[in-house]
Amino acid sequence: MNRNRGARPTQVVTMVVAVILVAGALAACSSGQKSGAKSNPKANTTSGANAGELVGLFRLTPGAAKGNQITGTWFRMVQPQGDAQHGPYMINANSRADGGQVTLLKPGTSGGLRTEGYQSEPTPAFDSGGHSLADAITTPTPFFGVNFSISTNRVDPQTKPAVAPPTVTLKDGKLTADLASWSASWNKQNFNQGAPKPVPNTAAKAPGQEKAQRVWDWVAGKYLDAAPKPTVTGSAATGTFDPKTRAFVLQWSSHIEGGPFNGFTGLWHLEGIFEPGQRAPG
Amino acid sequence: MSALPQILGPLDLPQAPPVTRAAATPMRRPKAPALALLALGVVLTFGPIVGGLFAKVASGKQLIDQFAPHMEADALARDNTDLARLRRGAAGVDGVYLRQRLPEGRFPILDEYRRQASGIDGRATNLLDRVEAAGPDYRRVAAIGGFDRVPFLIVACGLVAIYGSCVLLFGRRNRARWAVGLMMLAGAALSMYPFLSDLRTGAHAGERLLPQLAPVMTRENVRQLQRDFVVLVEADGELETGFRKVPRNATAAAGITAMVNAWPTISSDLASLVGVINDNIHNYNELEQLDALPRRVGLSGLAGLPWLLVGVGSACAGLSVAALPRRRKETR
């Protein structure tokens, strides 16, 4: 009895310290999420967004055309053997912007792109007419008579590897984004349009080869000090960020590899306002 | 009673001659067939790995699997309907141009479409004809059971042959029969596989399928189909927008409307087929290399593959029997 009585104050103190530590850790985590940045070397109270990873919603500004001037969020498709600067571009009869050479995009139900999480395509991904049903990032938009849209997926629907969720990093006012999971869906087809590009995992495999490869990669990594194989290739999306207004611009080009539009290139331009917040649901 | 020994007298047995036993005939280990078996085992084990047989067979399987939805009767019927709609649409556009005397340059996208329409139709018809003609052979190839397991069977037979030949050359004699039995079983499995899996029929069909698909499975063909797609998709856009205002008669209107309304289906079918062709060019090339493998040993293409397996399996079984240790014949 005496021994128990003597032990109680120690236990209480230990519990209090543990609760304080846990509460402190949770508070630190939540404040990090609220500030929208994982690391916080240069706190910026005006914008709420700091140097480091920007976690939250990149709310998209709808695309608009005034004469030859295109603003907001848009997309172009370069034909094979063309180049990003001069085209030739596909002329989308459903768009009036730049004679159909530009397709204007509107934000979807989420308002735009969320980082550090996926905005996956629904199941089914298409209706019977081939129109894309993914509507979180952008509103499904007519492209040659059939609606196309965007999603970010844990496993890329076209190239098949597991890909990281979108991340955007701010450094010296410049944005660098890993958008490897950016996938366009149109007419019952999926096209990876990410930057950098995921390394495809679609080659034919003998029975058991995939498991054997996984075992070998583990052994090579653990005992042979082999560097893990790259999962993405090419350059990331880049852009600018205004810390005062939190206005951002992200742009990149992405070559289509495989499928019916092998060799075509998508040019993407996202504009909008960054809203620091929580990660996207998984 | 006491006189009895005297009557019989003393027993005097002659000295028995020594018993001689024939010396055991020494066992003979036939080295030549065992060494040949060892060599065969090494070739069967490492040949498929070094020669990339696993990848080639897997590529062939993937090609067959990915083409499956496009080889079904309803898919081919839908493709033919798409083509008929495109033809009617092109005729309708021509009709409107002639009736309204539309000058060149008023609808530049449709001008280009009119120039290319017959070429596009010819190429698409040719593509569909080839795919349809390849159907029966495709189905025979698809019916091969466990095609992607063939390399495993060969390697397994090779490993058994290596093990068995080592037992026959260096192991205890009492294990020899067991090892020979195992090798005969492996050889029999390899020899019987072509007959049990429809490989014989399928390989003949595969050899015919390759040249049938050869003009289709090229990068140039894919690029041409993509160019045709761009012309069609842009023409469809023009028909849905600027060209709508141009007056037309009922026949032309019906053709154009049918094409425009069906465009999502047409574009989906066409895109899907072009995608499968593009994504399987590498697989097709691998299958062509597989076809070339039996030719290296003097057999005819893929059709020779079953007989190659029968020959190798029989050789394995035959050599294992020949390598079984046996007694030497007595020499006089």
Interface residues (C-beta under 8 A of the other chain):
Chain A: Q79 P80 M90 I91 N92 A93 N94 G100 G129 G130 H131 F144 G145 V146 N187 K188 Q189 T202 A203 A204 K205 A206 P207 Q209 G258 G259 P260 F261 N262 G263 F264
Chain B: F54 A55 V57 A58 S59 K61 Q62 L63 I109 D148 R149 P151 F152 V222 R223 Q226 F229 V230 V233 E234 D236 G237 E238 E240 T241 V260 W263 P264 T265 S267 S268 L270 A271 S272 V274 G275 N278 D279 H282 N283 E286
